Amino acid sequence: MTQTSNSMPVTIITGAAAGIGWATAQLLAAEGHRLSLLDLAGTQARARAEELGPSHIGLACDVASEADVGEAIARTLEQFGRIDVLVNNAGIGDQSAATVDQTTEGFDQVLRIHLRGTFLMCRAVAAHMLARKRGAIVNLSSIAGMAGIPGRNAYSAAKAGIAAMTRSMACEWARGGIRVNAVAPGYTRTALVEELEARYALDTRSIAARTPMGRLARPEEIAAVIAFLASERASYVTGTTIHADGGWLALGAPEDTLAPHGDRST
Ligand SMILES: NC(=O)c1ccc[n+]([C@@H]2O[C@H](COP(=O)([O-])OP(=O)(O)OC[C@H]3O[C@@H](n4cnc5c(N)ncnc54)[C@H](O)[C@@H]3O)[C@@H](O)[C@H]2O)c1
């Protein structure tokens, strides 16, 4: 059955120019969504939208700026007339420093983008979704919000906060027709991880070794979980955070217990 363009869902993705956001954009575009791609890197967001085709737009937006968020949502509504799905994906890494050396500015900046950004986007989009009594929001948490990573205070606090906000907003808006869920990815090969690796803030070989599945995630694997939560297939799912981490959070034993028990090939 061919969909008319009016029946195709309208989806906002923040931080859509790269990494998980861009993988999600490609997947949702292929599934028939009309996309509003928001990114701090406006030129790149516009180029990404053009790459996907004429049903999509790209906009410059700092998710931590109330004015930018208001403007981007107004432009999206002007273009498409409604918003069905919001993916709050924009994010940055953390300071690579011992806690005693971390700066207050660095701490505030990480919380500003992740927590304030997610709050501002949800608040503005939910006002519109509640009026239509339908919508789905998917937030990006992280394994860092569930388990301790030395030195990554602001990032861990932000990602735990996003999981908590996901639960409270889900309960508040459930009877208003909005589902709110989150994905907590494990380490995923994107610019964010490459940048941490370049600063020697993480070692992907030891991360792969400590992951039960033995490797990092590909951005498309996280995008698939986001797409599920955004879809009608998740119609009875709200307030939850799905761990897409290759088993990272499930492991409660030393790393060297992984191979012998899992490997039955000999
Ligand atoms: N890569 C991982 O291992 C991993 C693991 C767990 C969670 N996450 C989360 O997934 C999300 C995406 O991460 P990624 O690895 O794809 O990152 P990435 O660095 O590859 O891409 C992030 C995008 O967000 C944009 N951005 C940054 N600040 C912004 C702002 N203030 N407003 C709008 N856009 C902004 C960047 O320009 C970039 O295009 C983030 O929330 C991140 O914390 C990533």
The ligand as an SDF file (V2000), in Angstrom:
LIG
                    3D

 44 48  0  0  0  0  0  0  0  0999 V2000
   28.8380    6.6160   21.0290 N   0  0  0  0  0  0  0  0  0  0  0  0
   28.6240    6.0100   22.1770 C   0  0  0  0  0  0  0  0  0  0  0  0
   29.3880    5.1180   22.5750 O   0  0  0  0  0  0  0  0  0  0  0  0
   27.4250    6.3430   23.0210 C   0  0  0  0  0  0  0  0  0  0  0  0
   27.1090    5.5200   24.0910 C   0  0  0  0  0  0  0  0  0  0  0  0
   26.0110    5.8240   24.8970 C   0  0  0  0  0  0  0  0  0  0  0  0
   25.2360    6.9370   24.6180 C   0  0  0  0  0  0  0  0  0  0  0  0
   25.5660    7.7440   23.5600 N   0  0  0  0  0  0  0  0  0  0  0  0
   24.7290    8.9100   23.3290 C   0  0  0  0  0  0  0  0  0  0  0  0
   24.1820    8.8600   22.0170 O   0  0  0  0  0  0  0  0  0  0  0  0
   24.0200   10.1860   21.5150 C   0  0  0  0  0  0  0  0  0  0  0  0
   24.7030   10.3200   20.1730 C   0  0  0  0  0  0  0  0  0  0  0  0
   26.0890   10.0580   20.3550 O   0  0  0  0  0  0  0  0  0  0  0  0
   27.0850    9.8530   19.1380 P   0  0  0  0  0  0  0  0  0  0  0  0
   28.1060    8.8980   19.6140 O   0  0  0  0  0  0  0  0  0  0  0  0
   26.3420    9.5620   17.8840 O   0  0  0  0  0  0  0  0  0  0  0  0
   27.7690   11.3110   19.0630 O   0  0  0  0  0  0  0  0  0  0  0  0
   28.4570   12.0870   17.8520 P   0  0  0  0  0  0  0  0  0  0  0  0
   29.4720   12.9790   18.4800 O   0  0  0  0  0  0  0  0  0  0  0  0
   28.8990   11.1580   16.7740 O   0  0  0  0  0  0  0  0  0  0  0  0
   27.2450   12.9650   17.2780 O   0  0  0  0  0  0  0  0  0  0  0  0
   26.5850   13.8890   18.1190 C   0  0  0  0  0  0  0  0  0  0  0  0
   25.9060   14.9450   17.2750 C   0  0  0  0  0  0  0  0  0  0  0  0
   25.2710   15.8570   18.1910 O   0  0  0  0  0  0  0  0  0  0  0  0
   25.5370   17.1850   17.7700 C   0  0  0  0  0  0  0  0  0  0  0  0
   25.4600   18.0990   18.9250 N   0  0  0  0  0  0  0  0  0  0  0  0
   26.3530   18.2560   19.9360 C   0  0  0  0  0  0  0  0  0  0  0  0
   25.9350   19.2040   20.7690 N   0  0  0  0  0  0  0  0  0  0  0  0
   24.7520   19.6680   20.2950 C   0  0  0  0  0  0  0  0  0  0  0  0
   23.8320   20.6650   20.7130 C   0  0  0  0  0  0  0  0  0  0  0  0
   24.0710   21.4130   21.8000 N   0  0  0  0  0  0  0  0  0  0  0  0
   22.7140   20.8510   19.9870 N   0  0  0  0  0  0  0  0  0  0  0  0
   22.4780   20.1310   18.8590 C   0  0  0  0  0  0  0  0  0  0  0  0
   23.3160   19.1950   18.3950 N   0  0  0  0  0  0  0  0  0  0  0  0
   24.4460   18.9610   19.1100 C   0  0  0  0  0  0  0  0  0  0  0  0
   26.9300   17.1280   17.1660 C   0  0  0  0  0  0  0  0  0  0  0  0
   27.1650   18.2480   16.2880 O   0  0  0  0  0  0  0  0  0  0  0  0
   26.8890   15.7830   16.4260 C   0  0  0  0  0  0  0  0  0  0  0  0
   26.3990   15.9180   15.1070 O   0  0  0  0  0  0  0  0  0  0  0  0
   24.5630   11.1220   22.5940 C   0  0  0  0  0  0  0  0  0  0  0  0
   23.5100   11.5710   23.4120 O   0  0  0  0  0  0  0  0  0  0  0  0
   25.4940   10.2230   23.3790 C   0  0  0  0  0  0  0  0  0  0  0  0
   25.7160   10.6840   24.6750 O   0  0  0  0  0  0  0  0  0  0  0  0
   26.6320    7.4790   22.7540 C   0  0  0  0  0  0  0  0  0  0  0  0
  1  2  1  0
  2  3  2  0
  2  4  1  0
  4  5  1  0
  4 44  2  0
  5  6  2  0
  6  7  1  0
  7  8  2  0
  8  9  1  0
  8 44  1  0
  9 10  1  0
  9 42  1  0
 10 11  1  0
 11 12  1  0
 11 40  1  0
 12 13  1  0
 13 14  1  0
 14 15  2  0
 14 16  1  0
 14 17  1  0
 17 18  1  0
 18 19  2  0
 18 20  1  0
 18 21  1  0
 21 22  1  0
 22 23  1  0
 23 24  1  0
 23 38  1  0
 24 25  1  0
 25 26  1  0
 25 36  1  0
 26 27  1  0
 26 35  1  0
 27 28  2  0
 28 29  1  0
 29 30  1  0
 29 35  2  0
 30 31  1  0
 30 32  2  0
 32 33  1  0
 33 34  2  0
 34 35  1  0
 36 37  1  0
 36 38  1  0
 38 39  1  0
 40 41  1  0
 40 42  1  0
 42 43  1  0
M  CHG  2   8   1  16  -1
M  END
$$$$
